Amino acid sequence: MAVRIRLKRLGAKKAPFYRIVVADSRTSRNGKSIEEIGIYDPTKEPVVLNVDAEAANKWLANGAQPSDTVKALLKKAGVIGE
């Protein structure tokens, strides 16, 4: 089972809100997830980014692969280094 850390889109049309989730790579974008580890809201000023660093590091240590967007968000939040 390949586990990915990726974004789950919520919110209304033209008003996206995202949850950072750990999910099986075979599930759909908004399908069942294993665990929610953070939120990302790009529509607010300033941008809202809350990540549970402990949970993210646990999943990364267990082999979960972040998507490109989530990897950039985790760097911005200071969870992973360069």
Backbone as ProteinMPNN parsed JSONL, in Angstrom:
{"seq_chain_A": "MAVRIRLKRLGAKKAPFYRIVVADSRTSRNGKSIEEIGIYDPTKEPVVLNVDAEAANKWLANGAQPSDTVKALLKKAGVIGE", "coords_chain_A": {"N_chain_A": [[0.842, -1.178, 0.0], [0.779, 2.053, -1.023], [1.343, 5.002, 0.568], [0.315, 8.357, 0.651], [0.87, 11.822, 1.349], [-1.3, 14.34, 0.969], [-3.395, 16.93, -0.538], [-6.804, 17.556, 0.297], [-9.606, 18.706, -1.218], [-11.931, 21.095, -0.172], [-14.778, 23.246, 0.396], [-16.542, 25.956, -1.243], [-17.449, 26.624, -4.701], [-14.928, 28.339, -6.408], [-13.875, 29.124, -3.997], [-11.717, 27.719, -2.491], [-10.726, 25.414, 0.078], [-8.475, 23.577, 1.93], [-7.614, 20.355, 3.289], [-4.87, 18.82, 4.787], [-4.016, 15.629, 4.282], [-3.393, 12.154, 5.087], [-3.363, 9.511, 2.935], [-4.268, 6.527, 1.126], [-2.671, 5.978, -1.93], [-4.247, 5.118, -4.013], [-6.846, 5.968, -3.636], [-9.523, 8.32, -4.36], [-9.279, 11.908, -4.898], [-10.861, 13.342, -3.005], [-11.602, 11.259, -1.44], [-11.743, 8.572, 0.988], [-9.679, 9.055, 3.811], [-6.725, 8.342, 5.757], [-5.704, 9.781, 7.95], [-6.079, 13.113, 9.169], [-3.863, 15.745, 9.03], [-3.493, 18.457, 8.965], [-4.426, 21.873, 7.971], [-5.066, 24.055, 5.171], [-5.622, 27.174, 3.949], [-5.859, 29.086, 1.321], [-7.338, 31.332, 0.657], [-7.669, 33.194, 2.646], [-6.396, 36.197, 4.247], [-3.75, 36.915, 6.156], [-2.477, 33.903, 4.539], [-3.742, 30.828, 5.773], [-2.133, 28.266, 7.433], [-1.884, 25.392, 9.049], [-0.207, 22.821, 10.556], [0.159, 19.632, 11.959], [3.032, 18.967, 13.218], [4.273, 16.831, 14.518], [2.711, 14.576, 13.825], [3.031, 14.665, 11.037], [5.797, 14.233, 10.747], [5.921, 11.667, 11.819], [4.494, 10.152, 9.907], [6.074, 10.627, 7.636], [8.452, 9.413, 8.449], [7.577, 6.811, 8.473], [7.413, 6.245, 5.815], [5.602, 7.554, 4.123], [4.823, 9.377, 1.187], [5.035, 12.733, 0.338], [2.974, 14.875, -1.701], [3.944, 17.099, -4.393], [3.003, 19.711, -3.91], [2.253, 19.564, -1.202], [4.737, 19.004, -0.105], [6.053, 21.447, -0.516], [4.447, 23.063, 1.117], [4.937, 21.911, 3.635], [7.629, 22.548, 3.921], [7.404, 25.322, 4.047], [6.027, 25.552, 6.446], [7.956, 24.692, 8.151], [8.321, 22.082, 8.868], [9.761, 20.144, 7.462], [13.148, 20.173, 6.287], [15.225, 21.872, 3.863]], "CA_chain_A": [[0.0, 0.0, 0.0], [1.545, 3.294, -1.113], [0.67, 6.053, 1.329], [0.692, 9.698, 0.22], [0.373, 12.978, 2.083], [-1.783, 15.193, -0.113], [-4.461, 17.863, -0.209], [-8.193, 17.174, 0.071], [-10.268, 19.985, -1.469], [-13.251, 21.365, 0.378], [-15.175, 24.624, 0.161], [-17.448, 26.25, -2.349], [-16.873, 26.946, -6.005], [-14.054, 29.513, -6.399], [-13.463, 29.429, -2.621], [-11.169, 26.451, -2.025], [-10.195, 25.213, 1.426], [-7.852, 22.266, 1.826], [-7.111, 19.618, 4.436], [-3.688, 18.028, 4.486], [-4.397, 14.308, 4.762], [-2.618, 10.968, 4.74], [-4.316, 8.629, 2.27], [-3.769, 5.533, 0.186], [-2.509, 6.646, -3.219], [-5.256, 4.655, -4.976], [-8.146, 6.576, -3.391], [-9.763, 9.552, -5.1], [-8.79, 13.125, -4.246], [-11.667, 13.649, -1.827], [-12.058, 9.996, -0.89], [-11.422, 8.215, 2.363], [-8.299, 9.303, 4.212], [-6.295, 7.64, 6.962], [-5.587, 10.746, 9.045], [-5.954, 14.524, 8.809], [-2.742, 16.276, 9.798], [-3.396, 19.909, 8.9], [-5.327, 22.611, 7.097], [-4.461, 25.083, 4.336], [-6.655, 28.031, 3.38], [-5.185, 30.138, 0.559], [-8.219, 32.469, 0.381], [-7.583, 34.154, 3.751], [-5.268, 37.111, 4.221], [-2.733, 36.094, 5.496], [-2.799, 32.5, 4.269], [-3.788, 29.984, 6.961], [-1.452, 26.987, 7.273], [-1.675, 24.724, 10.331], [0.215, 21.438, 10.345], [0.603, 18.89, 13.14], [4.391, 18.568, 12.841], [4.571, 15.511, 15.081], [2.043, 13.572, 12.992], [3.654, 14.691, 9.715], [7.098, 13.565, 10.849], [5.674, 10.237, 12.043], [4.134, 9.539, 8.622], [7.243, 10.682, 6.75], [9.38, 8.387, 8.925], [7.013, 5.502, 8.123], [7.498, 6.038, 4.376], [4.592, 8.262, 3.341], [5.406, 10.297, 0.225], [4.221, 13.936, 0.15], [2.836, 15.389, -3.06], [4.817, 18.25, -4.6], [2.406, 20.863, -3.243], [2.353, 19.363, 0.244], [6.151, 19.13, 0.258], [6.327, 22.886, -0.436], [3.753, 23.578, 2.297], [5.643, 21.437, 4.815], [8.838, 23.362, 4.02], [6.988, 26.654, 4.493], [5.633, 25.435, 7.851], [9.143, 24.359, 8.927], [8.268, 20.686, 9.305], [10.895, 19.477, 6.837], [14.18, 21.103, 5.844], [15.433, 22.022, 2.418]], "C_chain_A": [[0.889, 1.244, 0.0], [0.756, 4.411, -0.444], [1.222, 7.403, 0.891], [0.146, 10.724, 1.2], [-0.02, 13.973, 1.006], [-2.909, 16.09, 0.366], [-5.824, 17.277, -0.555], [-8.965, 18.477, -0.061], [-11.662, 20.019, -0.876], [-13.607, 22.801, 0.015], [-16.028, 24.767, -1.077], [-16.681, 26.504, -3.639], [-16.138, 28.283, -5.918], [-13.663, 29.969, -4.995], [-12.875, 28.163, -1.998], [-10.632, 26.525, -0.596], [-9.661, 23.79, 1.415], [-7.533, 21.68, 3.193], [-5.897, 18.845, 3.966], [-3.926, 16.667, 5.131], [-3.374, 13.252, 4.351], [-3.617, 9.981, 4.163], [-3.586, 7.611, 1.402], [-3.723, 6.199, -1.186], [-3.57, 6.246, -4.237], [-6.629, 5.279, -4.759], [-8.284, 7.872, -4.171], [-9.337, 10.758, -4.269], [-9.547, 13.431, -2.96], [-12.215, 12.395, -1.166], [-11.621, 9.801, 0.553], [-9.943, 8.463, 2.653], [-7.998, 8.571, 5.513], [-6.276, 8.59, 8.148], [-5.499, 12.157, 8.475], [-4.86, 15.129, 9.671], [-2.609, 17.789, 9.702], [-4.44, 20.525, 8.008], [-4.538, 23.67, 6.337], [-5.585, 25.869, 3.683], [-5.995, 29.198, 2.649], [-6.045, 31.379, 0.323], [-8.171, 33.528, 1.472], [-6.372, 35.059, 3.571], [-4.854, 37.388, 5.649], [-3.18, 34.636, 5.36], [-2.734, 31.691, 5.564], [-3.141, 28.642, 6.635], [-1.159, 26.43, 8.655], [-1.362, 23.267, 10.058], [0.623, 20.844, 11.689], [1.964, 18.286, 12.784], [4.733, 17.172, 13.342], [3.965, 14.395, 14.224], [2.683, 13.508, 11.605], [5.0, 13.968, 9.737], [6.947, 12.068, 11.065], [5.372, 9.546, 10.716], [5.301, 9.558, 7.637], [8.271, 9.619, 7.149], [8.9, 6.984, 8.569], [6.935, 5.285, 6.616], [6.432, 6.708, 3.54], [5.274, 9.287, 2.438], [4.516, 11.527, 0.076], [4.11, 14.298, -1.326], [3.735, 16.618, -3.183], [4.298, 19.48, -3.854], [2.532, 20.741, -1.729], [3.795, 19.475, 0.705], [6.527, 20.604, 0.403], [5.664, 23.497, 0.796], [4.448, 23.15, 3.586], [6.957, 22.198, 5.015], [8.5, 24.745, 4.556], [6.617, 26.64, 5.968], [6.817, 25.071, 8.734], [9.158, 22.935, 9.437], [9.43, 19.892, 8.727], [11.885, 20.542, 6.363], [14.266, 21.154, 4.341], [15.871, 20.714, 1.9]], "O_chain_A": [[1.665, 1.452, 0.932], [-0.365, 4.722, -0.849], [2.435, 7.582, 0.772], [-0.907, 10.523, 1.805], [0.822, 14.404, 0.217], [-3.326, 16.024, 1.522], [-5.981, 16.592, -1.566], [-8.986, 19.277, 0.874], [-12.46, 19.099, -1.053], [-12.808, 23.496, -0.612], [-16.21, 23.826, -1.85], [-15.453, 26.585, -3.661], [-16.687, 29.257, -5.402], [-13.17, 31.084, -4.824], [-13.465, 27.594, -1.079], [-10.154, 27.564, -0.14], [-10.34, 22.884, 0.931], [-7.223, 22.407, 4.136], [-5.896, 18.281, 2.872], [-4.026, 16.553, 6.353], [-2.605, 13.433, 3.407], [-4.607, 9.646, 4.813], [-2.44, 7.816, 1.001], [-4.654, 6.914, -1.556], [-3.776, 6.954, -5.223], [-7.502, 5.137, -5.615], [-7.287, 8.459, -4.595], [-9.068, 10.633, -3.074], [-8.936, 13.745, -1.938], [-13.188, 12.461, -0.415], [-11.193, 10.734, 1.232], [-9.073, 8.127, 1.85], [-8.905, 8.225, 6.271], [-6.768, 8.255, 9.225], [-4.908, 12.366, 7.416], [-4.912, 15.043, 10.898], [-1.697, 18.358, 10.302], [-5.234, 19.832, 7.372], [-3.487, 24.126, 6.788], [-6.403, 25.309, 2.954], [-5.614, 30.187, 3.275], [-5.533, 32.386, -0.166], [-8.594, 34.661, 1.24], [-5.44, 34.731, 2.836], [-5.601, 38.085, 6.335], [-4.142, 34.206, 5.996], [-1.801, 31.839, 6.353], [-3.539, 27.964, 5.688], [-0.285, 26.937, 9.358], [-2.139, 22.56, 9.416], [1.344, 21.475, 12.463], [2.045, 17.241, 12.14], [5.415, 16.414, 12.651], [4.624, 13.396, 13.936], [2.86, 12.421, 11.054], [5.3, 13.179, 8.841], [7.748, 11.283, 10.557], [5.923, 8.483, 10.427], [5.491, 8.602, 6.885], [8.888, 8.996, 6.285], [9.708, 6.074, 8.384], [6.441, 4.248, 6.173], [6.358, 6.453, 2.338], [6.192, 9.985, 2.868], [3.346, 11.387, -0.28], [5.032, 14.059, -2.105], [4.233, 17.121, -2.176], [5.076, 20.207, -3.237], [2.879, 21.709, -1.053], [4.055, 19.986, 1.794], [7.238, 20.973, 1.337], [6.254, 24.356, 1.452], [4.54, 23.936, 4.528], [7.354, 22.462, 6.15], [9.21, 25.281, 5.407], [6.866, 27.618, 6.674], [6.701, 25.131, 9.958], [9.925, 22.609, 10.343], [10.02, 19.06, 9.416], [11.498, 21.674, 6.072], [13.463, 20.542, 3.637], [16.114, 20.575, 0.702]]}, "name": "protein", "num_of_chains": 1, "seq": "MAVRIRLKRLGAKKAPFYRIVVADSRTSRNGKSIEEIGIYDPTKEPVVLNVDAEAANKWLANGAQPSDTVKALLKKAGVIGE"}
